Amino acid sequence: MLVSGRRRLLTALLQAQKWPFQPSRDMRLVQFRAPHLVGPHLGLETGNGGGVINLNAFDPTLPKTMTQFLEQGEATLSVARRALAAQLPVLPWSEVTFLAPVTWPDKVVCVGMNYVDHCKEQNVPVPKEPIIFSKFASSIVGPYDEVVLPPQSQEVDWEVELAVVIGKKGKHIKATDAMAHVAGFTVAHDVSARDWLTRRNGKQWLLGKTFDTFCPLGPALVTKDSVADPHNLKICCRVNGEVVQSSNTNQMVFKTEDLIAWVSQFVTFYPGDVILTGTPPGVGVFRKPPVFLKVSEGPDSTDGKLWVRTLWKEERSEGSRSLG
């Protein structure tokens, strides 16, 4: 399935079963760059390939990073709503480079074994409490950025996940209050070096999960009011055009509210923090025989509401380079 020595595209797709684009309602916040702009800017992706509204041009007083935007809460969100309703001119996709919707958060919290069907895939019991680990913020890259296959691992695997973005600071948050602390949702890959998870570093998960570039994210932070039910979304990953993961977020063992309540017992959540909520079945390590990522090529897919497309490359001892 994977051919070494060629460039390969991997597409992760997260899509509501019934979720048509509604320009007056759906808010898809992005961070982006453009050749004629200095530094990163905030925008609204208009969907269906329409382009991006430059929020900083609409209101120059807005911050230019998502974390600062979220820290200001309703004040900045109301500006974004006005911009969306104004039907402003858009920058075409060809002129925009999408960044991850959140960069350098205080923390990236990850959840293991959080899909019932993923537990069945491994023939292990469903956890009775959330299994928590983390990635470093340096692992985050944009949805179209290259992800490095490091020479330290020969067993790099895919894991598509629903990601929750925190919008309001809190600790000891009750499950019934948890959604008040959520800004919205995006999609991620919890890229995993299986050899480091299972045989190296005392079988602790951190190093195998947090190589640089091991957390592709985005492109859009879809605000929570634009998502009818985050726990009824189709979640899918394609490798070389073949669907390798396909499930629904209704298979999550611990839902968003439960995860926020559980983790906030131990740490304070801050605006911009990211929670990766677990992966469905179909990962490479549990295939017979196991399949891991190599540099090869495959088709792209552009459908879906939340999606990340990842271009892989090999890292050489003399430096990194793309293969093609």
Buried (B, 14 or more C-beta within 10 A) or exposed (E): EBEEEEBBBBBBBBBBEEBEEEEEEBBBBBBBBBEEBEEBBBBBBBBEEEBBBBBBBBBEEBBBBBBBBBBEBEEBBEBBBEBBEEEBEBBEBEBBBBBBBBBEBBBBBBBBBBBBEBBEBEEEEEBEEBBBBBBBBBBBBBBBBBBBBBEBBEBBBBBBBBBBBBBBBBEEBEBEBBBEBBBBBBBBBBBBBBBBBEEBEEEEBBBBBBBBBBBBBBBBBBBBEBBEEBBBBBBBBBBBBEEBBBBBBBBBBBBBBBBBBBBBEEBBBBBBBBBBBBBBBBBBBBBEEEBBBBBBBBEEBEEBBBBBBBBBBBBEEEEBEEBE
